[in-house]
């Protein structure tokens, strides 16, 4: 994908970041670890961009061997993805690593990398696209994140793409609350055979902005987990607030990203700083 960050790469960085802070999702399959997280149902084959993390790690190892973990690189990538997609200009990913561009908010460092990666752990830990508010709230609370954090982080669905299989059950002839015009358009795009991909936000697909919340209000979202935000008075109020105030939403999104960066962090006692992100030392 090259050394310059584009929408697909930074979205992938955010997705990697969302799966925990020990870089276990980066591990390849080995004899001791035949089914790693990247082969889990929510990840395969949609999760991409691993080579971008590899390139950053290779550069860092040449400059300061054994200092920066893969987990920290993923965390920084999630931070930089937020800044890149919420701004008007695109910069080199390495500009961020070397301080050539201010990130806009601080992401704490010091994480260590995990040694175990299990595909079986993806479904219980990653919120599914068909989840309702109660399920989403419970899954986020277990990770130390609030209902407000959940609604705020859901705004990441304003960028990137999704496979049709993640929302096909909401398309005609199935009854759903989706906007009929959008449903008809998606039905056409998803009828091409196989499992095509579509943009998650047809209005501003390359920008991290609060357009997602306007889409939720107008029922122009893909997943049940998006549409369900209208089913609770609390989440509906949060959606309305974020739709009205883009700057406040972005501020809260950055804060929620930092909170997510503290989930189940490994230390020297139970982790390592990998020499290569795809394999344990």
C-alpha positions as CSV (number, residue, x, y, z in Angstrom):
1,X,0.0,0.0,0.0
2,X,3.0,2.3,0.1
3,X,4.3,4.5,2.8
4,X,1.6,7.1,2.6
5,X,-1.6,6.8,4.6
6,X,-4.8,6.6,2.8
7,X,-8.4,6.1,4.0
8,X,-8.2,2.3,3.9
9,X,-5.0,2.1,5.8
10,X,-5.9,4.4,8.6
11,X,-9.3,2.8,9.0
12,X,-7.5,-0.5,9.3
13,X,-5.2,1.0,12.0
14,X,-8.3,2.0,14.0
15,X,-9.8,-1.4,13.6
16,X,-6.6,-3.0,14.8
17,X,-6.5,-0.7,17.7
18,X,-10.1,-1.5,18.7
19,X,-9.2,-5.1,19.2
20,X,-7.0,-4.6,22.2
21,X,-3.7,-3.2,23.2
22,X,-1.3,-6.1,23.1
23,X,-0.9,-6.4,19.3
24,X,-2.1,-10.0,19.4
25,X,-4.1,-9.5,16.2
26,X,-0.9,-8.9,14.3
27,X,0.5,-12.4,15.0
28,X,0.7,-14.8,12.1
29,X,-0.2,-18.5,12.3
30,X,2.5,-20.8,13.6
31,X,2.7,-24.4,14.7
32,X,2.1,-23.3,18.3
33,X,-0.5,-20.8,17.3
34,X,-2.4,-22.2,14.2
35,X,-5.5,-20.1,14.4
36,X,-4.6,-16.5,15.4
37,X,-7.0,-13.6,15.8
38,X,-6.6,-12.4,12.2
39,X,-8.4,-15.6,11.1
40,X,-11.4,-14.9,13.4
41,X,-14.8,-14.5,11.7
42,X,-15.0,-10.8,12.4
43,X,-11.5,-10.2,10.9
44,X,-11.0,-12.5,7.9
45,X,-10.7,-11.5,5.1
46,X,-11.7,-7.9,5.8
47,X,-8.9,-6.8,8.2
48,X,-6.0,-5.5,6.1
49,X,-3.0,-3.1,6.4
50,X,-0.7,-5.3,8.4
51,X,2.2,-4.3,6.2
52,X,1.9,-0.7,7.2
53,X,2.5,-1.7,10.8
54,X,5.4,-3.9,9.7
55,X,7.0,-1.0,7.9
56,X,6.8,1.3,10.9
57,X,8.2,-1.4,13.1
58,X,11.1,-2.1,10.8
59,X,12.0,1.6,10.7
60,X,11.8,2.0,14.5
61,X,13.9,-1.1,15.1
62,X,16.7,0.3,13.0
63,X,16.7,3.5,15.0
64,X,16.0,2.3,18.5
65,X,16.0,-1.5,18.7
66,X,13.8,-3.1,21.3
67,X,12.2,0.1,22.5
68,X,8.8,0.6,20.8
69,X,6.4,-2.3,21.0
70,X,4.0,-3.3,18.2
71,X,1.2,-2.6,20.6
72,X,2.3,1.0,20.9
73,X,2.7,1.4,17.1
74,X,-0.9,0.2,16.7
75,X,-2.1,2.7,19.4
76,X,-0.2,5.5,17.7
77,X,-1.7,4.4,14.4
78,X,-5.2,4.7,15.9
79,X,-4.4,8.1,17.1
80,X,-2.9,9.2,13.8
81,X,-5.8,7.8,11.9
82,X,-8.1,10.0,13.9
83,X,-6.1,13.1,13.1
84,X,-5.6,12.2,9.4
85,X,-9.2,11.5,8.7
86,X,-10.6,14.4,10.7
87,X,-8.3,16.9,8.9
88,X,-8.2,18.2,5.3
89,X,-4.6,17.1,4.4
90,X,-2.9,13.7,4.1
91,X,0.5,13.2,5.5
92,X,3.1,10.4,5.5
93,X,2.6,7.9,8.3
94,X,6.3,8.3,9.1
95,X,5.8,12.0,9.6
96,X,3.9,11.1,12.7
97,X,6.5,8.6,13.9
98,X,9.2,11.2,13.6
99,X,7.3,14.1,14.9
100,X,6.9,15.9,11.6
101,X,3.2,16.6,12.3
102,X,1.5,17.2,15.6
103,X,-1.0,14.5,16.4
104,X,-3.6,16.7,18.0
105,X,-3.9,14.6,21.2
106,X,-1.6,12.5,23.3
107,X,-1.6,8.7,23.3
108,X,0.2,7.2,26.3
109,X,2.9,4.7,25.5
110,X,4.6,1.9,27.4
111,X,2.5,-1.1,26.3
112,X,4.1,-4.5,25.8
113,X,3.1,-7.1,23.2
114,X,1.1,-10.2,24.0
115,X,2.3,-13.7,23.2
116,X,-1.0,-15.4,22.5
117,X,-3.4,-14.9,19.6
118,X,-6.6,-16.9,19.4
119,X,-9.3,-16.7,16.7
120,X,-11.8,-18.1,19.2
121,X,-11.5,-14.9,21.2
122,X,-12.7,-12.6,18.5
123,X,-16.4,-13.3,18.6
124,X,-16.8,-12.9,22.4
125,X,-14.8,-9.7,22.4
126,X,-15.8,-7.8,19.3
127,X,-19.3,-6.2,19.1
128,X,-21.2,-7.9,16.2
129,X,-23.0,-5.8,13.6
130,X,-26.4,-7.3,14.7
131,X,-26.0,-6.3,18.4
132,X,-28.7,-4.3,20.2
133,X,-28.1,-1.5,22.7
134,X,-28.1,-3.8,25.7
135,X,-25.5,-6.1,24.2
136,X,-23.3,-3.2,23.0
137,X,-23.5,-1.5,26.4
138,X,-22.5,-4.8,28.2
139,X,-19.6,-5.5,25.9
140,X,-18.2,-2.0,26.2
141,X,-18.7,-2.0,30.0
142,X,-16.7,-5.2,30.4
143,X,-13.8,-3.4,28.7
144,X,-14.1,-0.3,31.0
145,X,-15.9,1.8,28.5
146,X,-19.2,3.6,29.1
147,X,-22.4,3.8,27.1
148,X,-21.3,7.3,26.1
149,X,-18.0,5.9,24.9
150,X,-19.8,3.3,22.9
151,X,-22.0,5.9,21.1
152,X,-19.0,8.2,20.6
153,X,-16.8,5.5,19.1
154,X,-19.6,4.3,16.9
155,X,-18.9,7.5,14.9
156,X,-15.9,5.7,13.4
157,X,-18.5,4.1,11.0
158,X,-18.4,7.4,9.1
159,X,-15.3,6.1,7.2
160,X,-14.3,2.9,5.5
161,X,-16.1,0.0,3.9
162,X,-18.1,-3.0,4.9
163,X,-18.8,-6.4,3.3
164,X,-22.5,-6.9,2.3
165,X,-22.7,-10.1,4.5
166,X,-22.5,-7.8,7.6
167,X,-25.9,-6.2,6.8
168,X,-27.6,-8.3,4.1
169,X,-30.3,-9.3,6.5
170,X,-31.5,-5.7,6.5
171,X,-32.0,-5.6,2.7
172,X,-35.2,-6.3,0.8
173,X,-37.2,-8.5,0.9
174,X,-36.4,-8.6,4.6
175,X,-38.2,-5.9,6.6
176,X,-36.0,-3.3,8.3
177,X,-36.0,0.3,9.4
178,X,-33.4,1.2,6.8
179,X,-34.2,4.2,4.5
180,X,-35.8,2.6,1.4
181,X,-33.7,4.5,-1.1
182,X,-30.5,3.4,0.6
183,X,-31.8,-0.1,0.9
184,X,-32.5,-0.3,-2.8
185,X,-29.1,1.1,-3.7
186,X,-27.3,-1.4,-1.4
187,X,-29.4,-4.2,-2.8
188,X,-28.1,-3.4,-6.2
189,X,-24.5,-3.1,-5.1
190,X,-24.7,-6.3,-3.1
191,X,-26.2,-8.4,-5.9
192,X,-22.9,-8.5,-7.9
193,X,-22.0,-11.9,-6.6
194,X,-19.7,-13.0,-3.9
195,X,-19.5,-10.7,-0.9
196,X,-18.9,-7.2,-2.3
197,X,-18.0,-4.2,-0.2
198,X,-19.7,-0.8,0.1
199,X,-18.8,2.4,1.8
200,X,-20.2,2.8,5.3
201,X,-21.0,6.5,4.8
202,X,-22.1,7.5,1.3
203,X,-22.0,11.2,2.2
204,X,-18.4,11.6,3.5
205,X,-16.8,8.2,3.1
206,X,-13.2,9.5,3.5
207,X,-13.7,11.9,6.4
208,X,-13.9,11.2,10.1
209,X,-16.7,13.5,11.0
210,X,-20.1,13.6,12.7
211,X,-22.0,12.7,9.5
212,X,-22.6,9.3,11.0
213,X,-25.0,10.7,13.5
214,X,-27.0,12.5,10.8
215,X,-27.1,9.2,9.0
216,X,-28.4,7.4,12.1
217,X,-31.1,10.0,12.5
218,X,-32.2,9.5,8.8
219,X,-31.9,5.7,9.1
220,X,-29.2,5.7,6.4
221,X,-26.8,3.3,8.2
222,X,-25.8,-0.3,7.4
223,X,-25.8,-2.3,10.6
224,X,-28.4,-3.2,13.2
225,X,-25.8,-2.0,15.8
226,X,-26.0,1.4,14.2
227,X,-29.8,1.5,13.8
228,X,-30.3,0.4,17.4
229,X,-29.0,3.7,18.7
230,X,-32.4,5.1,18.0
231,X,-34.1,2.5,20.2
232,X,-33.0,4.0,23.6
233,X,-33.8,7.4,24.9
234,X,-30.2,7.7,26.3
235,X,-28.5,6.7,23.1
236,X,-30.9,8.8,21.0
237,X,-30.0,11.8,23.1
238,X,-26.3,11.2,22.5
239,X,-26.8,10.8,18.8
240,X,-28.7,14.1,18.6
241,X,-26.0,15.9,20.6
242,X,-23.2,14.5,18.4
243,X,-25.1,15.4,15.3
244,X,-25.4,19.0,16.4
245,X,-21.9,19.6,17.6
246,X,-19.1,18.2,15.4
247,X,-16.2,19.7,17.4
248,X,-17.5,18.4,20.8
249,X,-18.0,15.0,19.2
250,X,-14.4,14.9,17.9
251,X,-13.1,16.0,21.3
252,X,-15.0,13.2,23.0
253,X,-13.9,10.7,20.3
254,X,-10.2,11.5,20.9
255,X,-10.8,11.0,24.7
256,X,-12.5,7.7,24.1
257,X,-9.6,6.5,21.9
258,X,-7.2,7.2,24.7
259,X,-9.5,5.2,27.1
260,X,-9.6,2.4,24.6
261,X,-5.9,2.4,24.5
262,X,-5.7,1.4,28.2
263,X,-7.8,-1.8,27.7
264,X,-6.0,-4.9,29.1
265,X,-2.5,-3.5,28.5
266,X,0.4,-5.9,28.9
267,X,3.5,-5.0,31.0
268,X,7.0,-6.4,31.1
269,X,5.7,-9.1,33.6
270,X,3.3,-10.7,31.1
271,X,4.5,-9.4,27.7
272,X,7.5,-8.6,25.5
273,X,8.6,-6.1,22.9
274,X,8.6,-8.1,19.7
275,X,11.3,-7.8,17.2
276,X,8.8,-8.5,14.4
277,X,5.1,-7.8,14.8
278,X,4.0,-11.0,13.2
279,X,5.9,-13.4,15.5
280,X,6.8,-13.7,19.2
281,X,10.5,-13.5,20.0
